[in-house]
Amino acid sequence: MQHQEERREHRRVGIRLPIECVADTAGRKVTYRTVTDDVSSGGVSFEAESDDFPVGVSLEMELEVPPGDGHSPYPGRVRGTGTVVRVDRLGDGGAGLRYRVAAHFNKPLKLAF
């Protein structure tokens, strides 16, 4: 069995955070709310029930961050923009088609606590 070489620049954290994405697809803004699959300093991935996130589309994103030791005793939000870099069709799990969307952050995220 051959192992594929790891090419990621940033360490991913498998964490489920509420995320709101606004995609600008062909001049039509689509807002989608879901939860993340994982987050890194370079990007994020999440599942969607919609194919409104084609590769190359720009996203405005806002993630909800729970309070925690080491960063804040209060809940906060992380905002940023990104670009969809990959979309994988996950299939029909009985509830309709699902997609895994991966987006690269355009700039470091801005924290708002």
NUTI-382644 format. One record per residue (C-alpha): x, y, z. Coordinates in pm, whole numbers, padded with zeros to 5 digits, always signed. Each point is the difference from the previous one (the first is absolute). Layout:
! NUTI-382644
XYZ
...
END
This chain:
! NUTI-382644
+00000+00000+00000
+00142+00335-00104
-00048+00304+00223
-00070+00336-00156
+00246+00272+00104
-00146+00259+00238
-00006+00338-00178
-00184+00217+00251
+00175+00312+00126
-00219+00043+00309
-00096-00243+00274
-00372-00073-00001
-00212-00024+00312
-00307-00220-00028
-00251+00227+00170
-00370+00056-00054
-00071+00373+00016
-00310+00176-00133
+00087+00180-00323
-00192+00238-00223
+00119+00037-00359
-00112+00252-00256
+00091-00100-00355
-00018+00234-00296
-00090-00233-00288
-00069+00164-00335
-00109+00324+00166
-00239-00184+00235
+00082-00001+00373
-00073-00329+00176
+00015-00027+00381
+00062-00343+00150
+00023-00107+00365
+00163-00327+00104
+00286-00124+00222
+00367-00042-00080
+00167-00338-00043
+00344+00144+00067
+00180+00334+00020
+00362+00106-00046
+00173+00335-00015
-00013-00036-00379
-00358-00107-00059
-00312-00190+00095
-00213-00288-00120
-00369-00062+00052
-00285-00211-00136
-00279+00154-00204
-00325-00129-00143
+00031+00240-00290
+00231+00026-00298
-00007+00382+00021
+00375-00004+00078
+00190-00063-00325
+00380+00004-00001
+00126+00357-00027
-00303+00168+00158
+00071+00265+00265
-00139-00047+00350
-00060+00226+00295
+00020-00218+00312
-00083+00041+00367
+00077-00275+00251
-00134-00009+00355
+00271-00075+00259
-00108-00133+00340
+00161+00134+00318
+00304-00192+00116
+00313+00000+00212
+00287+00175-00168
-00193+00225-00237
-00312+00155+00157
-00257-00060+00273
-00264+00131-00244
-00134-00132-00329
+00123+00182-00308
-00002+00009-00376
+00272-00039-00258
-00052+00176-00333
+00180-00024-00328
-00017-00052-00372
+00110-00294-00204
-00015-00184-00328
-00141-00347-00062
+00286-00226-00107
-00166-00343+00000
-00347-00153-00004
-00047-00375+00051
-00334-00165-00059
-00072-00222+00301
-00303-00177-00140
-00350-00058+00121
-00012-00105+00364
-00377-00036-00013
-00051+00370+00058
+00104+00122-00345
+00332+00086-00158
+00273+00141+00222
+00322+00177-00093
+00324+00064+00191
+00120+00351-00075
+00358+00112+00069
+00087+00370+00000
+00331+00184+00033
+00004+00317+00213
+00105+00307-00201
+00136+00181+00308
+00049-00091+00366
-00332-00017+00182
-00121+00288+00215
-00109-00083+00354
-00293+00177+00162
-00052-00080+00370
END
